[in-house]
Amino acid sequence: MPWPLRRKSRRTLARIAIEGPIAGPTRQRVLKALRQVEQRECPALLLRIDSPGGTVGDSQEIHSALLRLRQKGCRVVASFGNISASGGVYIGVAAEKIVANPGTITGSIGVILRGNNLSKLLERVGVSFETVKSGLYKDILSPDRALSLAERQLLQELIDSSYDQFVAAVAEGRGLAEAAVRSFADGRVFTGAQAQVLGLVDALGDEDAARRVAAELAGLDPETSKPVTFGQPAKRFGGLLPGRAQWRALQQALSLELAWAGQPLWLYRP
C-alpha cells in the first residue's frame, strides 16, 4: 500500500537520480520528486547525477528547488556518477556535500550556444527564405545566413551573462572565490580526483560512500539506512528491444543539434 503523500518519514533516506541531458521532462520529474521528499519530511537526500548537463533554465530550477529543500532542514549529498558536467555541476553545487568517483568526468563549467548555418547547402539545392521581421535581430541565428558582427556581439553578451551566473553559483555553493572558479571555468573537464583538488568535490567514492555521508549528516545509521528512490522514470517495454539504446542515443544526438539549436546550454559537448 503506497504511503500517504504527507506522511512524515523522518527516518527515510531519500534518493533521486538525474540521468541524461537536463531538459523539460527531466526537470518536471525531478521537481515533482523533490516536492515529495519535502512533504514526507525526509531528513536526507542522496542526489545521484549522471548527466552531461543541459538547458540553462531547467538546471537553475532544479538548483533552486534543492536550496529550498535544504532550507527546510533536509541534508543533501550529491553523488557524481560516470559523468556530471556543466549543468550537472550547477545542480550538484546546490548540495551540502559532493562525492565523486576518482574517474568521474566533471567540470565543463561554461556556456555554449550553437546555430546551424546551412546557407551553402540551401543555395546548392536551390532553396531560399523570404523573411519579414519586426526588428533587426528577430531572425538571429537563422540557418540560411551567417551571423553579422553585431549579432555575434549580442549573443556573446548573452553568453557572458549566463556564464557569470554559473560562476557565481559554483563559488557560493563550494565556498570558493569567484576568481578561483574563473581560473578553471573555461570549459575544461576534470576527473573526480582533479576536481577534489580544485575544491569542486569533497570526497572520492562511489554512490554507497555518498549514501553513508548523507546518513551520517542526518543522524541516521549508515549501516542500516537504505535509500528510497523518488521520481523514478517509468520503465517501458520498448527499452527491452534490441537496438533500443542505440536508437535513443541517436535521438538524443539529433535533439542536441536540432531541438536545442539557438539555446544557451550548460552542456558538455565533446
C-alpha positions as CSV (number, residue, x, y, z in Angstrom):
1,M,0.0,0.0,0.0
2,P,1.6,3.4,-1.0
3,W,2.4,5.9,1.7
4,P,0.0,8.9,2.1
5,L,1.5,11.9,0.4
6,R,2.2,13.9,3.6
7,R,3.3,11.1,5.8
8,K,6.3,12.0,7.8
9,S,9.3,9.9,7.0
10,R,11.9,11.2,9.5
11,R,14.0,8.0,9.2
12,T,13.8,7.7,5.4
13,L,16.9,8.4,3.3
14,A,15.6,9.7,0.0
15,R,17.2,9.2,-3.4
16,I,16.7,11.0,-6.7
17,A,18.5,10.2,-9.9
18,I,19.3,12.7,-12.7
19,E,20.4,10.8,-15.7
20,G,20.9,12.0,-19.3
21,P,20.5,15.6,-20.6
22,I,18.7,18.0,-18.3
23,A,15.7,19.4,-20.2
24,G,11.9,19.8,-19.7
25,P,10.9,16.2,-18.9
26,T,13.8,15.7,-16.5
27,R,13.1,19.0,-14.8
28,Q,9.4,18.1,-14.3
29,R,10.2,14.6,-12.9
30,V,12.9,15.9,-10.5
31,L,10.9,18.8,-9.2
32,K,7.9,16.6,-8.5
33,A,10.2,14.1,-6.7
34,L,11.7,17.0,-4.6
35,R,8.3,18.1,-3.6
36,Q,7.5,14.6,-2.4
37,V,10.8,14.4,-0.4
38,E,9.9,17.8,1.3
39,Q,6.3,16.8,2.0
40,R,7.4,13.5,3.6
41,E,10.0,15.4,5.6
42,C,12.8,13.0,4.7
43,P,15.9,14.0,6.8
44,A,18.4,13.4,3.9
45,L,18.5,13.2,0.1
46,L,21.1,11.3,-1.9
47,L,21.2,13.0,-5.3
48,R,22.7,10.8,-8.0
49,I,23.9,12.7,-11.0
50,D,25.0,11.1,-14.3
51,S,24.5,13.9,-16.8
52,P,26.4,16.0,-19.3
53,G,24.3,19.0,-18.4
54,G,21.5,20.6,-20.4
55,T,19.4,23.8,-20.7
56,V,20.2,26.7,-18.5
57,G,16.7,27.4,-17.2
58,D,15.9,23.8,-16.3
59,S,19.2,23.4,-14.5
60,Q,18.6,26.6,-12.5
61,E,15.1,25.5,-11.4
62,I,16.4,22.2,-10.0
63,H,19.2,24.0,-8.3
64,S,16.8,26.5,-6.7
65,A,14.5,23.6,-5.5
66,L,17.4,21.9,-3.9
67,L,18.4,25.0,-2.0
68,R,14.8,25.4,-0.8
69,L,14.8,21.7,0.4
70,R,18.0,22.3,2.3
71,Q,16.4,25.4,4.0
72,K,13.7,23.0,5.2
73,G,16.4,21.0,7.1
74,C,17.0,18.2,4.6
75,R,20.6,17.3,4.3
76,V,21.6,16.9,0.6
77,V,24.5,14.9,-0.7
78,A,25.3,14.6,-4.4
79,S,26.9,11.5,-5.9
80,F,28.6,12.1,-9.3
81,G,28.5,9.0,-11.5
82,N,30.2,8.4,-14.8
83,I,29.8,12.0,-15.9
84,S,28.5,15.1,-14.1
85,A,29.4,18.0,-16.2
86,S,28.3,21.6,-16.9
87,G,24.6,21.7,-15.9
88,G,25.2,18.6,-13.8
89,V,27.8,20.5,-11.8
90,Y,25.4,23.5,-11.5
91,I,22.8,21.2,-9.9
92,G,25.5,19.4,-7.8
93,V,26.8,22.5,-6.2
94,A,23.4,23.0,-4.6
95,A,24.2,20.0,-2.4
96,E,25.9,20.3,1.0
97,K,28.5,17.7,0.1
98,I,29.6,16.2,-3.2
99,V,31.2,12.7,-3.6
100,A,32.6,11.6,-7.0
101,N,34.3,8.6,-8.3
102,P,38.0,9.2,-8.9
103,G,37.4,8.7,-12.6
104,T,34.2,10.7,-12.9
105,I,34.2,13.2,-15.8
106,T,33.1,16.5,-14.4
107,G,33.7,20.2,-14.8
108,S,32.9,21.8,-18.2
109,I,31.9,25.0,-16.4
110,G,30.7,27.3,-19.1
111,V,28.1,28.1,-21.7
112,I,27.7,27.1,-25.3
113,L,25.3,28.3,-28.0
114,R,25.3,26.9,-31.5
115,G,23.3,27.6,-34.6
116,N,23.3,25.8,-38.0
117,N,24.5,27.8,-41.0
118,L,23.1,25.9,-43.9
119,S,23.3,28.7,-46.4
120,K,25.7,27.0,-48.8
121,L,23.7,23.7,-48.7
122,L,20.5,25.6,-49.3
123,E,22.0,27.5,-52.2
124,R,23.2,24.3,-53.8
125,V,19.8,22.7,-53.7
126,G,18.0,25.9,-54.8
127,V,16.2,26.8,-51.5
128,S,15.9,30.3,-50.2
129,F,14.0,32.0,-47.4
130,E,11.9,35.2,-47.6
131,T,11.9,36.9,-44.2
132,V,9.7,39.7,-42.8
133,K,10.6,40.7,-39.3
134,S,9.7,43.3,-36.7
135,G,13.2,44.1,-35.6
136,L,16.8,43.9,-36.7
137,Y,17.6,40.9,-34.6
138,K,14.4,38.9,-34.8
139,D,15.9,36.2,-37.1
140,I,19.2,36.0,-35.3
141,L,20.8,32.5,-35.8
142,S,18.6,31.9,-38.9
143,P,20.0,28.8,-40.6
144,D,20.1,30.4,-44.1
145,R,22.7,33.0,-43.4
146,A,25.8,33.7,-41.3
147,L,25.8,35.9,-38.2
148,S,26.7,39.6,-38.6
149,L,29.3,41.1,-36.3
150,A,26.6,43.0,-34.4
151,E,24.6,39.7,-33.9
152,R,27.7,37.9,-32.7
153,Q,28.4,40.6,-30.1
154,L,24.8,40.5,-28.9
155,L,24.9,36.7,-28.4
156,Q,28.4,36.9,-26.7
157,E,26.9,39.3,-24.2
158,L,24.1,36.8,-23.5
159,I,26.6,34.0,-23.1
160,D,28.7,36.1,-20.8
161,S,25.7,36.9,-18.5
162,S,24.8,33.2,-18.3
163,Y,28.5,32.3,-17.6
164,D,28.6,34.9,-14.8
165,Q,25.6,33.2,-13.2
166,F,27.2,29.8,-13.4
167,V,30.5,31.0,-11.8
168,A,28.6,32.8,-9.0
169,A,26.6,29.6,-8.2
170,V,29.7,27.4,-8.1
171,A,31.6,29.9,-6.0
172,E,28.7,30.2,-3.5
173,G,28.0,26.5,-3.4
174,R,31.6,25.4,-3.0
175,G,32.7,28.3,-0.8
176,L,35.3,29.4,-3.3
177,A,36.3,32.9,-4.5
178,E,34.9,33.7,-8.0
179,A,38.4,34.5,-9.2
180,A,39.4,31.0,-8.2
181,V,36.5,29.5,-10.1
182,R,37.2,31.5,-13.2
183,S,40.7,30.2,-13.2
184,F,39.5,26.7,-14.2
185,A,35.9,27.5,-15.5
186,D,36.9,27.7,-19.2
187,G,35.0,24.6,-20.4
188,R,37.7,22.1,-19.5
189,V,36.8,18.8,-17.9
190,F,38.4,17.0,-14.9
191,T,38.5,13.6,-13.3
192,G,36.8,13.4,-9.9
193,A,40.3,13.3,-8.4
194,Q,41.3,16.5,-10.1
195,A,38.0,18.1,-9.1
196,Q,38.7,17.3,-5.5
197,V,42.0,19.2,-5.6
198,L,40.2,22.2,-7.1
199,G,37.5,22.2,-4.4
200,L,34.7,21.1,-6.7
201,V,34.3,17.8,-4.9
202,D,34.5,17.0,-1.1
203,A,35.4,13.3,-1.2
204,L,36.1,10.4,-3.6
205,G,33.9,7.3,-3.6
206,D,31.0,5.5,-5.1
207,E,27.3,6.0,-4.6
208,D,27.3,3.9,-1.5
209,A,30.0,6.2,0.0
210,A,27.8,9.2,-0.7
211,R,24.9,7.3,0.9
212,R,26.9,6.9,4.1
213,V,27.8,10.6,4.1
214,A,24.1,11.6,3.8
215,A,23.1,9.2,6.5
216,E,25.7,10.5,8.9
217,L,24.8,14.1,8.3
218,A,21.1,13.3,9.1
219,G,22.0,11.3,12.2
220,L,20.9,8.0,10.6
221,D,22.7,4.7,10.9
222,P,24.9,4.4,7.8
223,E,25.0,0.6,8.2
224,T,21.2,0.1,8.0
225,S,19.9,3.2,6.2
226,K,18.8,2.1,2.7
227,P,17.7,4.8,0.2
228,V,14.1,5.0,-1.1
229,T,14.1,6.3,-4.7
230,F,11.7,9.0,-5.6
231,G,10.7,10.1,-9.1
232,Q,12.0,7.0,-10.9
233,P,11.2,7.1,-14.6
234,A,8.6,4.6,-15.7
235,K,10.0,1.5,-17.4
236,R,8.8,0.9,-21.0
237,F,8.6,-2.3,-22.8
238,G,10.4,-0.8,-25.8
239,G,13.5,-0.4,-23.6
240,L,13.9,-4.2,-23.8
241,L,14.0,-4.4,-27.6
242,P,17.4,-5.0,-29.3
243,G,19.0,-1.7,-30.5
244,R,16.7,0.4,-28.4
245,A,19.6,2.0,-26.5
246,Q,21.4,2.9,-29.8
247,W,18.2,4.4,-31.2
248,R,17.7,6.6,-28.0
249,A,21.3,7.7,-28.3
250,L,20.8,8.8,-31.9
251,Q,17.6,10.6,-31.0
252,Q,19.4,12.4,-28.2
253,A,22.2,13.5,-30.5
254,L,19.7,14.8,-33.0
255,S,17.9,16.6,-30.3
256,L,21.1,18.4,-29.2
257,E,21.8,19.6,-32.7
258,L,18.2,20.5,-33.8
259,A,15.8,21.0,-30.9
260,W,18.4,22.8,-28.8
261,A,20.0,24.9,-31.6
262,G,20.0,28.5,-30.7
263,Q,19.7,27.9,-27.0
264,P,22.3,28.8,-24.4
265,L,23.3,25.5,-22.9
266,W,25.2,24.4,-19.8
267,L,26.2,21.2,-21.6
268,Y,29.4,19.2,-22.1
269,R,29.7,18.6,-25.9
270,P,32.8,16.7,-26.7
